[in-house]
Amino acid sequence: MNKADLIDQLSQKIQVSKSQSEDFLNAALEIIQRAVSNGEEVKLVGFGTFDQSFRKSRTGRNPKTGSLMTIPASQVPRFRPGKDFKDRVTKDRRKK
């Protein structure tokens, strides 16, 4: 499923136009991105948690030359699925 498919299903589910659904989705994503980039956690009970994770610096290899290089430390976004989400995925997998 891509963003357009999600917008289509959202508009059908809540019975609004596709442009309104796109506006809702874009606003929600922007709010989540802004909060996480400011160091906040966004918890959606039953769905999951969006937050930041610190990645330490580490040694890697340049794939072209094979030479060692240091990959700097960084902050990265992280998503941890909630229990309901995990259970639904597990349950749906068992059906197949």
C-alpha positions as CSV (number, residue, x, y, z in Angstrom):
1,M,0.0,0.0,0.0
2,N,1.3,3.4,-0.8
3,K,0.2,6.9,0.3
4,A,-2.4,7.3,-2.4
5,D,-3.9,3.9,-1.5
6,L,-4.0,4.9,2.1
7,I,-5.7,8.2,1.2
8,D,-8.3,6.4,-0.9
9,Q,-9.2,4.0,2.0
10,L,-9.2,6.8,4.6
11,S,-11.6,8.8,2.5
12,Q,-13.9,5.8,2.1
13,K,-13.7,4.9,5.8
14,I,-14.5,8.4,7.2
15,Q,-16.7,9.4,4.2
16,V,-14.9,12.6,3.2
17,S,-13.3,13.7,0.0
18,K,-9.8,12.5,-1.0
19,S,-8.4,16.0,-0.8
20,Q,-9.7,16.3,2.8
21,S,-8.2,12.8,3.6
22,E,-4.9,13.9,2.2
23,D,-4.9,17.0,4.3
24,F,-5.7,15.0,7.4
25,L,-3.0,12.5,6.7
26,N,-0.4,15.2,5.8
27,A,-1.2,17.2,9.0
28,A,-0.9,14.1,11.2
29,L,2.4,13.1,9.7
30,E,3.8,16.6,10.0
31,I,2.8,16.8,13.7
32,I,4.4,13.4,14.4
33,Q,7.6,14.4,12.5
34,R,7.9,17.7,14.3
35,A,7.3,16.2,17.7
36,V,9.9,13.4,17.2
37,S,12.5,15.9,15.7
38,N,12.0,18.0,18.9
39,G,12.8,15.0,21.1
40,E,9.3,14.1,22.1
41,E,7.6,10.7,22.0
42,V,4.4,10.2,20.2
43,K,2.4,7.4,21.7
44,L,-0.7,6.1,19.8
45,V,-2.1,3.5,22.2
46,G,-2.7,0.2,20.4
47,F,-0.7,1.3,17.4
48,G,2.8,2.2,18.6
49,T,5.3,4.8,19.6
50,F,7.4,7.1,17.5
51,D,10.5,8.5,19.1
52,Q,14.2,9.2,18.6
53,S,17.0,6.8,19.1
54,F,20.7,7.6,19.5
55,R,23.1,5.6,17.2
56,K,26.7,5.5,18.4
57,S,29.6,6.2,16.0
58,R,31.0,3.0,14.6
59,T,33.5,1.7,12.1
60,G,32.3,0.7,8.6
61,R,33.7,0.0,5.2
62,N,33.5,2.0,2.1
63,P,31.7,-0.4,-0.3
64,K,33.6,0.8,-3.4
65,T,37.2,0.8,-1.9
66,G,36.8,-1.5,1.1
67,S,38.7,1.0,3.2
68,L,37.7,1.5,6.8
69,M,35.8,4.6,7.7
70,T,34.1,6.1,10.8
71,I,30.4,6.4,10.6
72,P,29.5,9.4,12.9
73,A,27.0,9.2,15.8
74,S,23.5,10.3,14.9
75,Q,19.9,10.6,16.0
76,V,17.4,8.5,14.0
77,P,13.7,8.1,14.1
78,R,12.3,4.9,15.6
79,F,8.9,3.2,15.6
80,R,8.0,0.6,18.1
81,P,4.7,-1.2,17.4
82,G,2.1,-1.5,20.2
83,K,0.8,-4.7,21.6
84,D,-2.5,-4.6,19.6
85,F,-0.6,-4.0,16.4
86,K,1.8,-6.8,17.0
87,D,-1.1,-9.2,18.0
88,R,-3.0,-8.3,14.8
89,V,0.0,-8.9,12.6
90,T,0.7,-12.2,14.3
91,K,-2.9,-13.3,14.1
92,D,-3.2,-12.3,10.5
93,R,-0.1,-14.3,9.6
94,R,-1.4,-17.4,11.3
95,K,-4.4,-17.4,9.0
96,K,-2.3,-17.7,5.8
